Amino acid sequence: MPPTRSTYKESRKYSEGTLPLSEAPTATNSMRDESRHASVDTLDEPNWPQSWRAYACLLGCFFLMFNSWGLVNAYGTWSSYYVGHSLRGTDQLELNLIGSTQSFIVLLLSNVVGRLLDAGHSRKVIGCGTFLVPFGLFMLSVAHPSDIEALGNFGSIWATQGLVVGLGMGTFFVSSSQVASTWFPKRRGLAVGYVACGASVAGVIYPSMLRYLIQSVGFNNAVRYVATLTSVTCIYSFIFCTPDPAHEHHEPKSWGKLRTWFDTEAFKNKAWCWFTAAVAFMFFGFYPVFFNLEEWASVRGFGTRDRTGSPVSPSETTDKPLQTFWLLVIMNGASTVGRMLLAHFSDKVGALNMHIGSQFTASMLTLVLWTLAGSETDAIAFCVVFGVFSGMVIGLPPASIGNILNCTYATPDTRHFAKKKLGHWTGMMYTFAAIPALTGPVIAGHLITEYNTYITVQMWSGTNLMLSCICMIISRWYLPCDNGEHAKEAIIRRLSKAETSEKRRDSDPTSSPDPLSQAPTRVPSPRASSDNVSDAGQMV
């Protein structure tokens, strides 16, 4: 039963949601074990659902992610074709704008979609995306010129692929994890991790399809085949992606109130605020890597037929960029490994702890390994290693928000708020990251065009990923350790303890006594016992 108004106020009095986290009571559980914070409602649930509908829904949610972030991950291959054919001579800024528009809409709608799902409107939300994503792709095949030598209209390509498809993908992203989690209350992290693999699997399938179908049937027909695949998978998701009937929905009293869409308690939580800033910096630098990887390889001559580089902005039709599609395939394939690792280990290591480590590694790989890559072997090594960590970087934010909530609402009276607010706080976090997701790849594209080199995008992405890591560390600073003590308090306690022991050692002259005076016993020396009794006291 939900608490009464007076009980709620009393519980909030002792929760970290109304106090600076560094001053909150330290009687909190470990942030590493969010699975221990399961609500009373799920104690009687089996570890794995018994109904076949749960697993049919899990596959449908996999396809939702497949057709949302999966298409974004595969955009590098589309962009590579545009550079050499229908949009040759177009500023790299504009080319990146198509993919970044998709990212922007997906994140911008996260909060709205999450709130609609909480109210029980999953069927309507998923139905909109089921129509918009295939429709946008079919319209792209109509708007794109059929002549391989003809120049396309940037506005029509952006409107169909960037805007219409992006609106459809925006309804899928939050739905994929939120609907699946209703069926797996005791295996939520694992289920969401499997769903997240849909994006990386799509990043392998879509570039491969485009690469071979364009050669055999042409670009427009290749897009129609891709649209057909999205239609089939979207229809399956529409049929089977329904929440668990036992899941409780929360219809707001008024859709017009600001609090319906934004939980003001989140803005008082320093850990959430810093983590939201970290996700914003992450999207500034993350997708420029995926959007520009193929063109960077083409300019460097990696993977092209004649092993020679192409200009940054080719003015003639060229097939060279298409030969580098396999680098994006390798990166997305390796990303699947990272997503599986987070699914299995995030609950044990701690989602935010794992996020900090993977973010730092990804930033160093971008700043060092990518910038120094001088051969195809180096390029492949970067794609494999960065791909593994990128899967964790992009897949961990919801789990990290779960850690923050579990530490914020840790008392028995407030613990149910951690589950109730998860979708809301996650949606708000992604909504605030929408602008960076839009502008990050655009800025990177402008830097490439302005300075005519890809070292600019490498520095841009690496620096933003490092700033994201720093913000995550600050967010972790405000959360408790295993024993319930905050990091700041633990460091101060240890420093003061070391200082006290040092002062005690300096002030006590007897703290370092003469070793001989502490001799436990004196025994006569066998050599001197018969000569001089006074010389018998020797230390053993």
HULINCOR-V287820 format. One record per residue. N is the residue number from 1. RES is the residue in three letters. SS is DSSP state (H for helix, E for strand, - for the rest). PHI is phi in degrees with one decimal (NA if undefined). BURIAL is b if it has 9 or more other ideal C-beta (glycine too) atoms within 8 Angstrom, else e. Layout:
{{N RES SS PHI BURIAL} {N RES SS PHI BURIAL}}
This chain:
{{1 MET - NA e} {2 PRO - -66.1 e} {3 PRO - -70.2 e} {4 THR - -70.5 e} {5 ARG H -62.1 e} {6 SER H -68.2 e} {7 THR H -64.6 b} {8 TYR H -62.3 b} {9 LYS H -64.0 e} {10 GLU H -66.6 b} {11 SER H -68.1 b} {12 ARG H -65.8 b} {13 LYS H -60.6 e} {14 TYR - -109.1 e} {15 SER - -102.6 b} {16 GLU - -77.2 b} {17 GLY - -69.7 b} {18 THR - -114.9 e} {19 LEU - -127.0 e} {20 PRO - -57.3 e} {21 LEU H -60.8 b} {22 SER H -70.5 e} {23 GLU H -105.9 e} {24 ALA - -73.1 b} {25 PRO - -56.7 e} {26 THR - -87.5 b} {27 ALA - -79.4 e} {28 THR - -118.2 b} {29 ASN - -80.8 b} {30 SER - -66.7 b} {31 MET - -71.0 b} {32 ARG - -75.8 b} {33 ASP - -119.3 b} {34 GLU H -67.5 b} {35 SER H -68.0 e} {36 ARG H -73.4 e} {37 HIS H -90.4 b} {38 ALA - -59.5 e} {39 SER - -72.2 b} {40 VAL H -61.4 e} {41 ASP H -62.4 e} {42 THR H -100.8 b} {43 LEU - -66.1 e} {44 ASP - -89.6 e} {45 GLU - -75.4 e} {46 PRO - -69.7 e} {47 ASN - -60.4 e} {48 TRP - -125.5 e} {49 PRO - -59.7 b} {50 GLN - -93.4 e} {51 SER - -88.4 e} {52 TRP H -65.2 e} {53 ARG H -62.9 b} {54 ALA H -63.5 b} {55 TYR H -79.5 e} {56 ALA H -66.0 b} {57 CYS H -66.7 b} {58 LEU H -61.3 b} {59 LEU H -65.7 b} {60 GLY H -63.0 b} {61 CYS H -68.0 b} {62 PHE H -58.4 b} {63 PHE H -69.9 b} {64 LEU H -63.2 b} {65 MET H -68.4 b} {66 PHE H -56.3 b} {67 ASN - -101.0 b} {68 SER - -114.7 b} {69 TRP H -67.0 b} {70 GLY H -61.7 b} {71 LEU H -68.8 b} {72 VAL H -66.0 b} {73 ASN H -62.1 b} {74 ALA - -89.5 b} {75 TYR H -63.2 b} {76 GLY H -56.4 b} {77 THR H -71.6 b} {78 TRP H -61.1 b} {79 SER H -60.9 b} {80 SER H -63.0 b} {81 TYR H -69.2 b} {82 TYR H -60.4 b} {83 VAL H -60.6 b} {84 GLY H -91.8 b} {85 HIS - -134.5 b} {86 SER - -69.4 b} {87 LEU - -120.6 b} {88 ARG - -63.2 b} {89 GLY - 87.0 e} {90 THR - -77.6 b} {91 ASP - -58.1 b} {92 GLN H -60.0 b} {93 LEU H -58.1 b} {94 GLU H -69.0 b} {95 LEU H -63.2 b} {96 ASN H -67.5 b} {97 LEU H -63.9 b} {98 ILE H -64.7 b} {99 GLY H -68.0 b} {100 SER H -70.1 b} {101 THR H -64.5 b} {102 GLN H -59.6 b} {103 SER H -61.0 b} {104 PHE H -60.8 b} {105 ILE H -67.9 b} {106 VAL H -58.2 b} {107 LEU H -75.7 b} {108 LEU H -61.5 b} {109 LEU - -85.2 b} {110 SER H -59.0 b} {111 ASN H -66.9 b} {112 VAL H -64.7 b} {113 VAL H -63.6 b} {114 GLY H -59.9 b} {115 ARG H -68.9 b} {116 LEU H -65.3 b} {117 LEU H -66.4 b} {118 ASP H -59.8 b} {119 ALA - -85.4 b} {120 GLY - 92.9 e} {121 HIS - -105.1 e} {122 SER H -63.6 b} {123 ARG H -62.8 e} {124 LYS H -67.9 e} {125 VAL H -64.1 b} {126 ILE H -67.1 b} {127 GLY H -62.2 b} {128 CYS H -62.3 b} {129 GLY H -68.0 b} {130 THR H -60.7 b} {131 PHE H -84.3 b} {132 LEU H -72.3 b} {133 VAL H -64.3 b} {134 PRO H -63.9 b} {135 PHE H -61.8 b} {136 GLY H -62.4 b} {137 LEU H -69.5 b} {138 PHE H -63.5 b} {139 MET H -68.1 b} {140 LEU H -62.5 b} {141 SER H -65.4 b} {142 VAL H -84.6 e} {143 ALA H -74.2 b} {144 HIS - -77.4 b} {145 PRO - -64.1 e} {146 SER - -82.2 e} {147 ASP - -78.0 e} {148 ILE - -65.5 e} {149 GLU - -89.4 e} {150 ALA - -77.2 e} {151 LEU - -88.3 e} {152 GLY - -89.8 b} {153 ASN - -92.4 e} {154 PHE H -60.7 b} {155 GLY H -61.0 e} {156 SER H -70.7 b} {157 ILE H -67.1 b} {158 TRP H -63.6 b} {159 ALA H -65.1 b} {160 THR H -80.3 b} {161 GLN H -80.6 b} {162 GLY H -79.9 b} {163 LEU H -85.7 b} {164 VAL H -66.7 b} {165 VAL H -62.8 b} {166 GLY H -61.9 b} {167 LEU H -62.6 b} {168 GLY H -67.0 b} {169 MET H -65.1 b} {170 GLY H -62.1 b} {171 THR H -81.2 b} {172 PHE H -90.1 b} {173 PHE H -59.3 b} {174 VAL H -68.0 b} {175 SER H -59.1 b} {176 SER H -59.8 b} {177 SER H -83.8 b} {178 GLN H -70.9 b} {179 VAL H -71.1 b} {180 ALA H -63.5 b} {181 SER H -66.8 b} {182 THR H -68.7 b} {183 TRP H -90.0 b} {184 PHE - -126.7 b} {185 PRO - -65.0 b} {186 LYS - -99.8 b} {187 ARG - -131.9 b} {188 ARG H -64.4 b} {189 GLY H -61.7 b} {190 LEU H -67.2 b} {191 ALA H -63.3 b} {192 VAL H -66.1 b} {193 GLY H -64.4 b} {194 TYR H -65.6 b} {195 VAL H -62.6 b} {196 ALA H -62.7 b} {197 CYS H -63.8 b} {198 GLY H -58.7 b} {199 ALA H -66.8 b} {200 SER H -74.0 b} {201 VAL H -64.2 b} {202 ALA H -63.5 b} {203 GLY H -66.9 b} {204 VAL H -92.0 b} {205 ILE H -74.2 b} {206 TYR H -63.3 b} {207 PRO H -61.6 b} {208 SER H -65.4 b} {209 MET H -59.2 b} {210 LEU H -61.8 b} {211 ARG H -57.6 b} {212 TYR H -85.5 e} {213 LEU H -72.1 b} {214 ILE H -61.5 b} {215 GLN H -67.3 e} {216 SER H -91.6 e} {217 VAL H -124.0 e} {218 GLY - 92.8 e} {219 PHE H -63.4 b} {220 ASN H -62.1 b} {221 ASN H -68.6 b} {222 ALA H -61.6 b} {223 VAL H -64.2 b} {224 ARG H -66.0 b} {225 TYR H -64.6 b} {226 VAL H -63.2 b} {227 ALA H -63.0 b} {228 THR H -66.0 b} {229 LEU H -61.7 b} {230 THR H -64.6 b} {231 SER H -62.6 b} {232 VAL H -63.2 e} {233 THR H -69.4 b} {234 CYS H -67.4 b} {235 ILE H -64.7 b} {236 TYR H -59.0 b} {237 SER H -62.4 b} {238 PHE H -62.1 b} {239 ILE H -76.2 e} {240 PHE H -104.8 b} {241 CYS - -83.1 b} {242 THR - -125.8 e} {243 PRO - -64.9 b} {244 ASP - -58.0 e} {245 PRO - -56.9 e} {246 ALA - -80.1 e} {247 HIS - -70.9 e} {248 GLU - -87.3 e} {249 HIS - -101.4 e} {250 HIS - -122.5 e} {251 GLU - -80.8 e} {252 PRO - -68.7 b} {253 LYS - -68.2 e} {254 SER - -145.2 e} {255 TRP - -76.8 e} {256 GLY - -88.9 e} {257 LYS - -79.7 e} {258 LEU H -61.8 e} {259 ARG H -67.0 e} {260 THR H -64.0 b} {261 TRP H -101.5 e} {262 PHE - -132.1 e} {263 ASP - -83.6 b} {264 THR H -66.7 e} {265 GLU H -61.4 b} {266 ALA H -63.5 b} {267 PHE H -71.7 e} {268 LYS - -88.8 e} {269 ASN - -95.5 b} {270 LYS H -64.6 b} {271 ALA H -63.6 b} {272 TRP H -65.5 b} {273 CYS H -62.9 b} {274 TRP H -68.2 b} {275 PHE H -69.6 b} {276 THR H -62.4 b} {277 ALA H -62.9 b} {278 ALA H -63.2 b} {279 VAL H -67.3 b} {280 ALA H -62.6 b} {281 PHE H -63.5 b} {282 MET H -61.5 b} {283 PHE H -73.1 b} {284 PHE H -59.3 b} {285 GLY H -111.7 b} {286 PHE - -76.7 b} {287 TYR H -75.4 b} {288 PRO H -56.1 b} {289 VAL H -64.6 b} {290 PHE H -69.5 b} {291 PHE H -71.8 b} {292 ASN H -112.0 b} {293 LEU H -61.8 b} {294 GLU H -65.6 b} {295 GLU H -69.3 b} {296 TRP H -60.4 b} {297 ALA H -64.2 b} {298 SER H -66.3 b} {299 VAL H -64.4 b} {300 ARG H -81.0 b} {301 GLY - 82.7 b} {302 PHE - -86.1 b} {303 GLY - 88.5 b} {304 THR - -81.8 b} {305 ARG - -59.7 e} {306 ASP - -97.0 e} {307 ARG - 56.1 e} {308 THR - -118.2 e} {309 GLY - -81.2 e} {310 SER - -106.3 b} {311 PRO - -65.6 e} {312 VAL - -60.5 b} {313 SER - -126.2 b} {314 PRO - -66.2 b} {315 SER - -102.4 e} {316 GLU - -118.2 e} {317 THR - -62.0 e} {318 THR - -145.4 b} {319 ASP - -99.7 e} {320 LYS H -58.1 b} {321 PRO H -57.9 b} {322 LEU H -67.1 b} {323 GLN H -73.9 b} {324 THR H -97.7 b} {325 PHE H -60.8 b} {326 TRP H -67.6 e} {327 LEU H -65.4 b} {328 LEU H -67.2 b} {329 VAL H -62.6 b} {330 ILE H -62.0 b} {331 MET H -63.6 b} {332 ASN H -69.8 b} {333 GLY H -63.9 b} {334 ALA H -66.1 b} {335 SER H -60.8 b} {336 THR H -60.7 b} {337 VAL H -61.6 b} {338 GLY H -62.7 b} {339 ARG H -68.3 b} {340 MET H -69.1 b} {341 LEU H -62.3 b} {342 LEU H -66.5 b} {343 ALA H -63.7 b} {344 HIS H -93.1 e} {345 PHE H -115.7 b} {346 SER H -63.5 b} {347 ASP H -70.2 b} {348 LYS H -85.8 e} {349 VAL H -80.5 b} {350 GLY - 105.3 b} {351 ALA H -59.2 b} {352 LEU H -69.4 b} {353 ASN H -60.6 b} {354 MET H -65.9 b} {355 HIS H -66.0 b} {356 ILE H -61.7 b} {357 GLY H -63.6 e} {358 SER H -69.6 b} {359 GLN H -67.1 b} {360 PHE H -63.0 b} {361 THR H -63.6 b} {362 ALA H -62.4 b} {363 SER H -66.9 b} {364 MET H -68.1 b} {365 LEU H -62.7 b} {366 THR H -69.5 b} {367 LEU H -72.5 b} {368 VAL H -107.9 e} {369 LEU H -67.1 b} {370 TRP H -67.8 b} {371 THR H -67.6 b} {372 LEU H -96.3 e} {373 ALA - -64.1 b} {374 GLY - -121.3 e} {375 SER - -150.7 e} {376 GLU H -62.9 e} {377 THR H -61.5 e} {378 ASP H -62.5 b} {379 ALA H -63.6 b} {380 ILE H -66.0 b} {381 ALA H -60.2 b} {382 PHE H -61.3 b} {383 CYS H -62.3 b} {384 VAL H -69.2 b} {385 VAL H -69.9 b} {386 PHE H -63.7 b} {387 GLY H -59.9 b} {388 VAL H -60.2 b} {389 PHE H -75.2 b} {390 SER H -65.7 b} {391 GLY H -61.4 b} {392 MET H -74.0 b} {393 VAL H -60.2 b} {394 ILE H -84.8 b} {395 GLY H -96.3 b} {396 LEU - -87.0 b} {397 PRO H -51.8 b} {398 PRO H -61.2 b} {399 ALA H -67.1 b} {400 SER H -66.8 b} {401 ILE H -62.3 b} {402 GLY H -60.9 b} {403 ASN H -60.9 b} {404 ILE H -61.6 b} {405 LEU H -66.0 b} {406 ASN H -64.9 b} {407 CYS H -80.3 b} {408 THR H -76.7 b} {409 TYR - -109.4 b} {410 ALA - -104.8 b} {411 THR - -78.8 b} {412 PRO - -57.2 e} {413 ASP - -74.5 e} {414 THR - -113.1 b} {415 ARG H -61.2 b} {416 HIS H -67.3 b} {417 PHE H -68.8 b} {418 ALA H -61.0 b} {419 LYS H -75.4 e} {420 LYS H -67.8 e} {421 LYS - -92.9 b} {422 LEU H -59.2 b} {423 GLY H -63.7 b} {424 HIS H -68.0 b} {425 TRP H -66.7 b} {426 THR H -65.6 b} {427 GLY H -62.3 b} {428 MET H -62.8 b} {429 MET H -59.5 b} {430 TYR H -67.9 b} {431 THR H -63.0 b} {432 PHE H -69.7 b} {433 ALA - -88.2 b} {434 ALA H -65.2 b} {435 ILE H -61.7 b} {436 PRO H -59.8 b} {437 ALA H -64.7 b} {438 LEU H -76.9 b} {439 THR H -86.7 b} {440 GLY H -58.0 b} {441 PRO H -64.1 b} {442 VAL H -66.0 b} {443 ILE H -62.7 b} {444 ALA H -61.5 b} {445 GLY H -63.5 b} {446 HIS H -64.9 b} {447 LEU H -63.9 b} {448 ILE H -63.7 b} {449 THR H -67.2 b} {450 GLU H -67.3 e} {451 TYR H -106.7 e} {452 ASN - 57.3 e} {453 THR - -154.6 e} {454 TYR - -92.1 b} {455 ILE H -63.5 e} {456 THR H -66.7 b} {457 VAL H -69.7 b} {458 GLN H -66.3 b} {459 MET H -68.4 b} {460 TRP H -60.9 b} {461 SER H -66.6 b} {462 GLY H -62.2 b} {463 THR H -65.6 b} {464 ASN H -67.7 b} {465 LEU H -66.1 b} {466 MET H -69.2 b} {467 LEU H -61.6 b} {468 SER H -62.2 b} {469 CYS H -61.8 b} {470 ILE H -63.3 b} {471 CYS H -63.7 b} {472 MET H -65.9 b} {473 ILE H -62.8 b} {474 ILE H -65.1 b} {475 SER H -60.8 b} {476 ARG H -64.8 b} {477 TRP H -59.2 b} {478 TYR - -89.1 b} {479 LEU - -108.2 b} {480 PRO E -76.6 b} {481 CYS - -88.7 b} {482 ASP - -60.3 e} {483 ASN - -86.9 e} {484 GLY - 88.1 b} {485 GLU - -88.7 b} {486 HIS E -73.2 b} {487 ALA H -58.9 b} {488 LYS H -61.7 e} {489 GLU H -67.6 b} {490 ALA H -65.0 b} {491 ILE H -66.3 e} {492 ILE H -62.4 e} {493 ARG H -62.8 b} {494 ARG H -69.0 e} {495 LEU H -66.0 e} {496 SER H -66.2 e} {497 LYS H -66.1 e} {498 ALA H -65.5 e} {499 GLU H -66.1 e} {500 THR H -64.5 e} {501 SER H -65.4 e} {502 GLU H -69.8 e} {503 LYS H -64.2 e} {504 ARG H -64.2 b} {505 ARG H -68.0 e} {506 ASP H -73.3 e} {507 SER H -84.5 e} {508 ASP - -101.2 e} {509 PRO H -67.9 e} {510 THR H -90.3 e} {511 SER H -72.0 e} {512 SER H -124.5 e} {513 PRO - -70.0 e} {514 ASP - -66.3 e} {515 PRO H -56.8 e} {516 LEU H -66.4 e} {517 SER H -72.4 e} {518 GLN H -100.1 e} {519 ALA - -60.1 e} {520 PRO - -71.7 e} {521 THR - -160.7 e} {522 ARG - -122.8 e} {523 VAL E -127.5 e} {524 PRO - -70.3 e} {525 SER - -77.4 b} {526 PRO - -61.0 e} {527 ARG - -76.0 e} {528 ALA - -106.3 b} {529 SER - -63.9 b} {530 SER - -92.0 e} {531 ASP - -101.4 e} {532 ASN - -146.8 e} {533 VAL H -66.5 e} {534 SER H -67.0 e} {535 ASP H -94.6 b} {536 ALA - -79.7 b} {537 GLY - -79.2 e} {538 GLN E -118.8 b} {539 MET - -76.2 e} {540 VAL - -83.3 e}}
